[in-house]
Amino acid sequence: MTDIPLERIAITGAAGGIGAALARHYARPGVVLELTGRNAGALEATAGRCRDAGAQVRTTVFDVRDEAALTAWVDHVTAMPDLTTLMLCAGVSSSVETSEDGQRWLFRSQRCASRRRHTICSRDWSSDVC
């Protein structure tokens, strides 16, 4: 029996929209999905569909406007030596506030992950993500 090489993909905003669509797209045997979202029920629905497609799934519920929670999650997933892809999809929808405060939190969430870019991009990647 041949071992299936694991691909670990981390996605924020996987409770709906493009994050959920990407999670479903990449779900298959040999893939581990690290999914986040702020709506526990919707996130679990996405996770269930991904599991049905054969992926292993771990979920974490938080809102990316919670900078401490986001930082902790990004630190956690970027420390995984087998992380192959990080997709920041939270806040990428028409429902995001267009106010200055809304734009500020979205920028902070992207900046939080980009602080770890040196860790992520210094690896020998099997896919182009940087």
N, C-alpha and C positions, 0 to 999 in steps of 0.2 A: 504494500500500500504506500503510495506517495504522499508525503506531507504537503498540504496546501500552504504556500507561503502566505502569511497574514499581511494584510494591508490595514493600517489603522488610520481612520479619517475622523477628524474632529470638526464638528459643525455647530456654530451658534445659530440661534433662530430656527431650529428644526421643528418647532411646534406648528409652523405653518409657512405658507408662501414658498419662496425660493429655497429656503433652508430645508423644508420638508421634502420638496421636490428633488433636491440634490441627494438627500439621505436615501430616498426611495430609489433614485437612479443608481447609486453606488452599492445598494444592498445586494449581497450575494454571498455564497459560501466563501470563506477565506478572508472576509472583510470584518473588521471590528469597527463599529461606529460609536464615537463618543459624542452624544447629542445633548444640546442644551435648548431650553426654551423657558418662557415665563408662565405658560399655561400647562399645568401638569397633565390634564386630561388630553389635550391636543398632542402634547409631546409623547405621551404613552401610546396614543393612536398611531402616530408616525413610527414609533419604535416597534409596535406590534406588526405593522406592515413590513418593516425591514426584517424583523425576525422571521416572518412568514417566507420571505425571499431567501432566507438562509444566513443572514448576517448575524453576528454577535453584536448586541447593543447594550451600551451603558448610558443612562440618562442622568442629567443633573438639572434641577429646576432652579432658575434664578433669572433675574432681570438684569440685562447688561448695564442698566443705569446704576446698579449697585457695584461701584468700582471695586470694592474689596472682594466681593464674590467673583467678579469677572477676573480680577488679578489672580485670585487663588486658583480658579479653573485653568486659566492660561498657563500659569506656572506648573500646574499638575500635568496637563497634556503635553506641554513642550518638554517636560522632563522625561517623557516616555521615549526610550531609544528607538522604538519601532513606529513612531508617528511618521506617516508619509505625507499627510495633507492636512492643512488647517484652513477652514473656510469660515469667514466672518460674515454671516448673513443676517444677524439680528439687526433690526432697524432698517432693512432694505425693502421698504414697501411704501405704498401711498398712505398708510396709516400713521407713519412717523410724523411727529410734530414738526411743523416747518418753522416754528418759532426759534428765536436765538437760543433759548435753553435746550430745545429739542436737538438742534444742530450741535450744540456744545457737548451733550452727552454722547451722541453718536461719534463725534470726533474723539472723545476721550476713550471710548471702547476700542476704536481702531488703533489709537496710539498705545493703549495698554498691550495689545497683542504685538504691535510692531516693535515694542521694546524687547521682545523675545526673538525678533527676526534673526539676529545674529546666531542664536542657538539653533533655530530651525534651519536656516540656510547654510550652516556650516557642515551639515550632514551629507552623506553620500545618498542622494535621493534617487528613488526609482521613478519618480514622476516630476514633471516641471511644475513647481508651485511658487517659486519666488520671483 
